[in-house]
Amino acid sequence: MACAAAGLMAYGVRSRSSTLFGPSVWRGAADRASIALTFDDGPSESTPELLALLERHRVRATFFQCGVHVRRLAQVARQVAGTGHEIGNHGDTHARLYLRSGRTIYNELARAQEAIFETAGVRPSLFRAPYGARWIGLRAAQRELGLLGVMWTTIGKDWKLPAPAVVARLAAAARNGAIFCLHDSRAAAGTCIEALRRLIPALEDKGYHFETVSEIICPKN
């Protein structure tokens, strides 16, 4: 019995398909050749370079931003919103949410939500848990703040793999409705940008196009 409970808890915390701790998605519609690029942890000093690359390819993406970085780099946060990308909530301080109280979880989400709205003028409807780890109390916080959880189909591991390995990993996982997770951070920026320079044209050559998370999870008539 204890093993079953532990297994259920582990599934709820980390599984990409779990909705145990709140409504969540990890892939989009499978009936069209679209992929969502998502970027966690920003904004960062490298965000303008990433935005320039996306603009060259006319790609719109979803940026899951931390409140602390939004306040630190307010102009960059406004630039992300101003260039037509979607902004999601990634917590205020990128704190791990598991083993935290419901009040702590709510405060992490609420402070980030406030920072993004006051700085960039948009109120996120999407949330990605730092480290992809969720916990008891998250459902209530998401409900109160109007947030849908977002996991990923494949994570690029751009904070530790070289760019060619990131490209190979994501290209192999490309399929209709895929949600890819990359990072808009100082630690991963160089690798992420170099990987995208190769990955975006390669996927376009295979017939894929790119959408935001909100677009990819909503069926089109």
C-alpha positions as CSV (number, residue, x, y, z in Angstrom):
1,M,0.0,0.0,0.0
2,A,2.8,2.4,0.9
3,C,4.6,1.6,-2.4
4,A,1.4,2.3,-4.4
5,A,1.0,5.6,-2.6
6,A,4.6,6.6,-3.2
7,G,4.2,5.6,-6.9
8,L,1.1,7.7,-7.2
9,M,2.8,10.7,-5.6
10,A,5.9,10.4,-7.9
11,Y,3.6,10.2,-10.9
12,G,1.7,13.3,-9.7
13,V,4.9,15.3,-9.1
14,R,6.9,14.6,-12.2
15,S,4.9,12.8,-14.9
16,R,4.3,15.0,-18.0
17,S,0.7,13.6,-18.4
18,S,-0.3,14.0,-14.7
19,T,-3.2,16.2,-13.7
20,L,-3.2,15.0,-10.1
21,F,-2.2,18.4,-8.7
22,G,-3.9,20.6,-11.3
23,P,-5.1,20.8,-14.9
24,S,-2.1,20.4,-17.2
25,V,-1.2,19.7,-20.9
26,W,1.9,18.3,-22.4
27,R,1.1,18.2,-26.1
28,G,-1.2,19.9,-28.7
29,A,-3.5,18.9,-31.5
30,A,-2.3,15.9,-33.5
31,D,-4.2,16.8,-36.6
32,R,-1.8,19.5,-38.0
33,A,1.9,19.7,-38.4
34,S,2.6,22.3,-35.7
35,I,5.2,22.4,-32.9
36,A,5.4,24.8,-29.9
37,L,8.8,26.1,-28.9
38,T,8.8,27.1,-25.2
39,F,11.6,28.8,-23.2
40,D,11.9,28.7,-19.4
41,D,13.6,30.8,-16.8
42,G,13.8,34.2,-18.6
43,P,14.0,37.0,-19.4
44,S,17.8,37.0,-19.6
45,E,20.5,39.2,-21.1
46,S,20.4,36.9,-24.1
47,T,16.7,37.2,-24.7
48,P,17.1,39.9,-27.4
49,E,19.4,37.7,-29.5
50,L,16.8,34.8,-29.2
51,L,14.0,37.2,-30.2
52,A,16.0,38.3,-33.2
53,L,16.5,34.7,-34.3
54,L,12.8,33.9,-34.0
55,E,11.9,37.1,-35.9
56,R,14.2,36.1,-38.8
57,H,12.2,32.9,-39.1
58,R,8.9,34.4,-38.3
59,V,8.4,32.1,-35.4
60,R,6.1,32.9,-32.4
61,A,6.9,31.1,-29.2
62,T,5.9,30.8,-25.5
63,F,8.2,32.2,-22.8
64,F,7.7,31.0,-19.3
65,Q,9.1,33.8,-17.2
66,C,10.2,34.2,-13.6
67,G,9.0,37.2,-11.7
68,V,12.4,38.0,-10.3
69,H,13.9,38.3,-13.8
70,V,10.9,40.2,-15.1
71,R,11.5,42.9,-12.5
72,R,15.3,42.8,-13.1
73,L,15.0,43.1,-16.9
74,A,11.7,44.9,-17.3
75,Q,12.5,46.3,-20.8
76,V,13.4,42.9,-22.1
77,A,10.2,41.4,-20.7
78,R,8.2,44.2,-22.5
79,Q,10.1,43.4,-25.7
80,V,9.0,39.7,-25.5
81,A,5.4,40.8,-25.3
82,G,5.8,43.6,-27.8
83,T,7.1,41.3,-30.5
84,G,4.0,39.0,-30.3
85,H,5.2,36.1,-28.2
86,E,3.2,34.5,-25.5
87,I,4.2,34.9,-21.9
88,G,3.6,32.2,-19.3
89,N,4.2,32.1,-15.5
90,H,7.2,30.2,-14.3
91,G,7.0,31.2,-10.6
92,D,8.5,34.2,-9.0
93,T,11.9,32.9,-7.9
94,H,12.1,29.5,-9.7
95,A,11.7,27.8,-6.4
96,R,10.9,24.1,-6.2
97,L,7.3,23.7,-5.3
98,Y,7.3,20.2,-4.0
99,L,7.1,19.8,-0.2
100,R,6.0,23.5,0.1
101,S,2.8,24.8,1.7
102,G,-0.2,25.8,-0.3
103,R,0.3,29.4,0.7
104,T,4.0,29.3,-0.5
105,I,2.9,27.9,-3.8
106,Y,0.2,30.5,-4.3
107,N,2.6,33.3,-3.4
108,E,5.2,32.1,-5.9
109,L,2.6,32.1,-8.7
110,A,0.8,35.2,-7.6
111,R,4.0,37.4,-7.4
112,A,5.1,36.3,-10.8
113,Q,1.7,36.9,-12.2
114,E,1.7,40.4,-10.8
115,A,5.2,41.2,-12.0
116,I,4.4,40.1,-15.6
117,F,1.2,42.0,-15.7
118,E,2.6,45.2,-14.2
119,T,5.7,45.1,-16.4
120,A,4.6,43.7,-19.7
121,G,0.9,44.4,-19.6
122,V,-0.2,40.8,-20.1
123,R,-1.8,38.4,-17.6
124,P,-0.6,34.9,-18.3
125,S,-3.0,32.1,-18.6
126,L,-0.3,29.3,-18.7
127,F,2.0,28.1,-15.9
128,R,5.0,25.8,-16.0
129,A,6.3,24.5,-12.7
130,P,10.0,25.0,-12.1
131,Y,11.9,21.8,-12.7
132,G,8.5,20.4,-13.9
133,A,7.7,19.4,-10.3
134,R,4.2,20.0,-8.9
135,W,2.8,19.6,-5.5
136,I,-0.4,19.6,-3.3
137,G,-1.9,23.1,-3.3
138,L,-1.0,23.8,-6.9
139,R,-4.5,23.1,-8.1
140,A,-6.0,25.7,-5.8
141,A,-3.4,28.3,-6.8
142,Q,-4.0,27.6,-10.5
143,R,-7.7,27.9,-10.1
144,E,-7.6,31.2,-8.2
145,L,-5.2,32.7,-10.7
146,G,-6.8,31.3,-13.8
147,L,-3.7,29.3,-14.9
148,L,-3.4,26.1,-17.0
149,G,-0.4,23.9,-16.3
150,V,2.0,23.1,-19.2
151,M,4.5,20.4,-19.2
152,W,6.4,19.3,-22.4
153,T,6.6,16.5,-25.0
154,T,10.4,16.7,-25.0
155,I,12.9,18.8,-23.1
156,G,16.0,19.8,-25.0
157,K,18.5,19.6,-22.0
158,D,20.2,22.6,-23.4
159,W,21.8,23.5,-20.1
160,K,24.1,20.4,-20.3
161,L,24.2,19.0,-23.8
162,P,26.0,20.6,-26.8
163,A,23.9,22.1,-29.5
164,P,24.2,19.2,-32.0
165,A,22.9,16.8,-29.3
166,V,20.0,19.2,-28.5
167,V,19.1,19.4,-32.2
168,A,19.3,15.6,-32.6
169,R,17.2,15.0,-29.5
170,L,14.4,17.4,-30.5
171,A,14.4,16.5,-34.2
172,A,13.9,12.9,-33.3
173,A,10.9,13.8,-31.2
174,A,9.3,16.1,-33.8
175,R,5.6,15.2,-34.3
176,N,2.3,16.9,-34.7
177,G,1.4,18.8,-31.6
178,A,4.8,18.5,-29.9
179,I,5.7,21.0,-27.2
180,F,9.5,21.5,-26.9
181,C,11.1,22.9,-23.7
182,L,14.3,25.0,-24.0
183,H,15.8,27.7,-21.8
184,D,16.1,31.4,-22.0
185,S,18.8,31.7,-19.3
186,R,22.5,32.7,-19.1
187,A,23.5,29.1,-18.5
188,A,21.8,27.7,-21.6
189,A,21.5,30.7,-23.9
190,G,24.4,30.0,-26.3
191,T,23.5,26.4,-26.7
192,C,19.8,27.1,-27.1
193,I,20.3,29.8,-29.8
194,E,22.8,27.7,-31.7
195,A,20.5,24.7,-31.6
196,L,17.6,26.7,-32.9
197,R,19.6,28.1,-35.8
198,R,19.8,24.5,-37.0
199,L,16.6,23.0,-35.7
200,I,14.1,25.6,-37.1
201,P,15.1,25.3,-40.8
202,A,15.3,21.5,-40.4
203,L,11.8,21.2,-39.1
204,E,10.4,23.6,-41.6
205,D,12.0,21.5,-44.4
206,K,9.9,18.6,-43.0
207,G,6.7,20.6,-43.3
208,Y,6.3,21.7,-39.7
209,H,5.3,25.2,-38.6
210,F,5.4,26.8,-35.2
211,E,2.7,28.0,-32.9
212,T,2.4,29.3,-29.3
213,V,1.2,26.8,-26.6
214,S,-2.3,28.4,-26.6
215,E,-2.6,28.0,-30.3
216,I,-1.3,24.4,-30.4
217,I,-3.7,23.1,-27.7
218,C,-6.8,24.7,-29.3
219,P,-8.4,22.9,-32.2
220,K,-8.8,24.9,-35.3
221,N,-11.9,24.6,-37.6
